[in-house]
Amino acid sequence: MADDFEFRGFMLQVSQRMSSNDFVQLKYLLKGYVSNARCEEIKAVCDYFEELHRMCLLSPTNFGVLKKALGVIGRQDLVEDIEEKEQYFANLFRDKKGDSLEPKGLCLIVAARCVPFSSTKLVQLKQV
C-alpha cells in the first residue's frame, strides 16, 4: 500500500507540472488508447493517469507510453523526471527475492478491460 502511495504521489507531482495545453495535447496523442467518450469525461490530469493505469498503460514499472507522449509534446523535463524515478520504482516494486526487474505478470486487454495474469497462463492460452 505504501508503494502505491509513492507511485500516486509522484504521478500527482507530474500532473501538477502540466499545463492545460499539455493535457489537451497528451489526450490527443493517446486517443488510440483511451476512447473519445472516456477522454471527454476526464477533466484532470491525475484522473487521466489513473485511466492509463487502469488500462495497464502506466504503472510503477511501465512509463513507456507516457514518456513517449510527453517527449512528443515537448515536455522533456517531465520525461527526465520520470527517468530519474524509474530505477527507484523498479527497486521498490521488485520481487521480494530481488532477482528480477521483469514485470510480475502480463496485461491482457479484453473488451476494454484489463486482466492481469501470469506468463504461464499466456503459454497455456497460446497452446489452446
N, C-alpha and C positions, 0 to 999 in steps of 0.2 A: 504494500500500500504506500509506503514512504517512497519507493522507487517511482511509482506512478505520479506521486505528488511532485517529485523532482522534474519529471518529464513535462507535466502540465504547467508547472511554474515557468520552465524555460520557454515553452510554446507561448505562454501568456506574454512573456517579455518580448519575444519576436513579434507577436501580433501588435503590441503597443508601439513598436517602432515603425509599423507600416502605415502609410497614409491611405486615405480613402481611394485615391487614384491607384495606388499599388494593389489594393484589394480588388478593384474593378478589373485591373489587368490580369491579376492572378486567376480570378474566376473565369475570365475569357480564355486564358491559355489552357485551363484544366476542364473546359466544357466537355471534353470527351470522357472524362472520369466521373464528373458529377452532373446529374441531369439538369436541364434547364429549369424545370419546375422546382427542384431542390435548391438550386442556386438562387432563385428568386426569393425563396423563403429565408435564406440565411443572410442576416444583416450584419453580423460581427465576424471579424477575422478569426477569433478563437473558436467560434461555432463552426466555421468553415474547416479549421484544422481538425476539429472533432469529427466532422463528416469524413474527411480524408482518413482519419484514424479508424473510423468505423468500417470504411471500405478497404482497410489493410493497405492503404497507400502512404501512410505516415505512422511511424512507430519509433520508439527509442533506438531501435536498431535499423531503421529504414527511413532515411530522409531524402532519398534519391529524387523522387518526383518533385518535392518541394524545392530542393536545392536547384534543380534544373530550371524550374519555373521562375524562381527568384533571380537567377542569373540572367534569364531572358529579359525580365523587366528592369534590369539594371540595378538590382539590389545585391551587388557583390558583397557589400558589407555584412548583410544578413547571412549570405552563403558562408562567408568566412567565420562568422559567429557559430553557425551550425557545425561547421567542420571542426572548430575548436572543441565543441562539446561531444562530438561523435564518439571519440575514444572513451571519454568519461562514461557515457551511456552504455557503450559496448561492455566496459568493465562492470558497470552496475547491474546490467541485465544478463551477464554471462551465466552459464550453467553453474550451479553450486560447486561442481567439481573443478571449474576454472579451466577446462580443457578445450573450449571451443567458443569462437565468436560467431559461429553459424546460427541462423535462425532456429528456434526450437521447433518450428512447425511451418507448414506452408499455408497459404490462404487460398481458398477456393471461392470464387465469386459465382454464386448461383442465384439467378433471378434477383440481382442487385442486393444480395445478402452475403455477408462474409462469414465463412465457416472454417475455423482453424482445424487442422487435422495433421497427423504425423506423416512423415515421408514414407513410412512403411505402408500406410493406408494408400498412399499415392501409387506405390508399386503394385499393390493389390488391385487398385482400380485400373491401372494400365493393363494388367493381365486379363481382366474380365472381357 
